Amino acid sequence: MFLEKMLQSQGFGSRKHCQQLIKNGAIAIQGEVITNAKHKLDLNNLSFSVYGESFAYREKVYIALNKPQDYECSHQATHHFSVFDLFDDVLMNRGLQCVGRLDQDTSGLLLLTDDGQFLQALTHPKKHVAKVYQMQTADPVTEQQIQQLQQGVELRNESGVFAATDVIQLAENELQLTIHQGVYHQVKRMLAAVGNKVERLHRRQIGALVLPELEQGKWIYLTEQQVELAKTRMVI
């Protein structure tokens, strides 16, 4: 791949802008400044710098974000911040998308990618990828409510029954719930259906991928192994 095309694929702007970066001597590979836009590259383990800042070539990006509350999973947020405000223009130029959504008042694991196939693999209803949520409830959780959640509840304007595949009571007013669907406000509506209310909601896990140790608002690139864990249907 030519240098100019590689830079464009990594989000550094239009072809013309990338050519100008190269002409300006902004691009170095292994410490050597390259001023030929048609310089041919071996993409295997390629690293480069732009104005001294180091980057690694990534064919696709897979990101885990610890989403804070009061952030919307929308490019054009209306009432709160957008999660995309947490990323620089280089990543945004790659067409970064949320893999599913979290409500603005829900925190925790949010995946983002520019890989359409990965996004489809995790969000298509037939894939049944597990999601694990932890919550604080308005009222103490009863054994009857746990049984109802496991057996399944009906949700208004939705067809079928929605059941949690695993329910763990963490404390009197704290619950961990595993679901495989993903309808609008599902967890909150399920708790309301059994006579309780979610006061605070946090997503801990997708597939077999547990939220890494990250401060809220921080993110990491996923490794190949972590990408595969996220696609795993069963929770480990």
N, C-alpha and C positions, 0 to 999 in steps of 0.2 A: 504494500500500500504506500502511495506517495505521502510525504510529510503533510502537505496541505490538506489532503483528504482525511488523514488520521486526526489532525487537529479539529477539523470540522465535525467528525464523528464523536469527538469527546466533549463537544459543547462550547468550543472557543469562538463560535460565531460563523458568519457566512464565509464562503470560499474566499471572497475578496478580502475580508478582514483577516483571515488566517494567512493569506499571502502577504499582507502588510506586516503581520507579526514576524513572519520569517524574514522579510526584507529588512526589518528594523533590528535584526539580530537578537530577538527576544527568546528564540528557541534553542535549547542545548540538549544534546543527547550524549550521555556519559561524559559530561563536562565539555563537550565540543559544540561550539555554536554552529548551527547549520543555516545557511542563507539560501539554499536551493530548494524551492517549493516542491520540485519533482524528485527530491531525494527519496530513494526507495528504502522502506523499513521492514525489518523482521519484527512482527508484532509479539512474538513469544517473549514473555517477561520484560516487555519494553517499559522503560521508565524514561521520563524526560522532564525538563524544567521550562517554565514560562516566566520570564523576568525573574529567574532565580527561585521560583516556587516549584517544588517537586510534585510530579504526578506519576501515577502508574496507568498504563493503557488498560482500559476495561471495555470488552466488547459490549457487555450489558452491565447495568448497575443494579444491585439488590441492597436495600437499606433497611435497617431496623431503627425506628425512632421510638423513644420513650415520650409519647405525646402528653403534653401538659393539658390540664383543663383550660377551657376558654379559648381553644383553637378549633377552627372548622377545617374539615377535610375538603376544602373547595379552593379552586384557583381564584375565585372572586368572592371572598368572604363578605357577608353582609353586616353582621352584628359583632363579630369578634375578629381576632387575628386569624390568619390562614396558616396551616402547617407549612405551606410552601414558603412562607416568610423566613423559615428556619434554614433555608438552603440558598447557596449562592447562584449567581446567574449561569455559571458554567454547567452546574447540574440541571438547572431549569431548562437550559437550551437543549438538553437531551430529551425533553418531553416526559419528565418525571410524573408518575401517576400513583395515587394511593391504591393499595391492594385491598379493596373493601374500604369501609369507612368506620369511624368512631364518632359518636355524638360530640358536640362541642364540650359538654360537661363530663365526658368520659376520658380517663387517662389510660396510659399503658402502651402496650405493644402495637405499633402501626408499621406495616411494611410498605415500602415505596419502590418502584422499579420503572425502567423504560423497556422492559421485556413483556410484550403483549401475551406471549404464550404462558409465561409464569403467572401473570395476572389472571388469565383465564383458568389456569390449573387450580388456583386457590379460591376463586370466587364463583365458579360455575356451580349451580345447585346440585348437580349430579356427582360432584367430587366429594361432598360430605367431609370436608376438612374440619377437624375439631377446633373450637375456640374455647378457651378457659377464662372465666371472669371471676373476680373477687369483688364482693360488695359489702357495704354497710346498709342495714335495713332500718326502717323507721321503728318497727316493733320487733320484739324477740321472735326468732324463727321457731315455729312449732314442728313437732314430728309429723303432724298431719300435713302441713305445708310442704315439707320435704317429700312426703309420699306423693302428694299431688303433682309436684314438679317432675318427679320421676315417672309417674304414670302418664302425664301429659295433660295439657290444658288447651282449651280453644281460645283463639284470639279473634277479636272483632275484625271483620272484613278480610280475614285470612281463611283459606280452606285447609282442612286437616287438623291434626292434633300436634301440639308442640311439646316435646318432652326433653328434659335434661338427661343425658346419658350418665352423668355422674353428679352427685350433690354431696358436698362435704360441709358440715357446720363447723366453722372456725372459732366462733364465739357466740354468745347469746344473740347478738345482732350482726353477725358476720357470716357470710356464706360464700362458698366457691361452687360455681356452676359450670358444667361443660355442655356445650350445644354444638350441633352440626349444621343447623340451618343459619339463616342470616337475614330474617325479615326485619322490617323497620321497627326500631326500639324493642327488639324481641325480649331481651332479658328484663327490661323494666315492665313490659306488658305481662310477661309470665308471672312476675312477682305480684303485680296488681291483681292478676286473675286468681291468685290464691289468698288474697286479702292482706297483702303487705305492700311495702313501698321501698324502692331503691333510693337511698339517700346519697350514696357515693358509689361509683362504678369504675373498675380498673380491669383492663385486659392483661392477663398474665402470660398467655400462651396461645400460639397458633400451630396446629399440628403437633409435632414433637419439639418445636422451637420455643424455649422459654425466654422471656424478656431478659436480655443481658443486663448486667449491672451498669446502669446508665442513669445519670441525673436527668430529671425531667427537662425536655427540650433538646437533649443531646442525642446523637445518632452515630451508628457505625455502618461500614460496609459489611455485608454478610460474606462468610467464606462459602466455598462450594458445599461443604458439609452442612452448614446451617441452612442453605437454600433447600437442600434435600430434606432436612428435618421439617422445614415449614410445610412441605408438600405431603408429609406423612399423614395418613388419615387418622391413625390411632394415636392417642396420647400416651407417651411413655412415662 
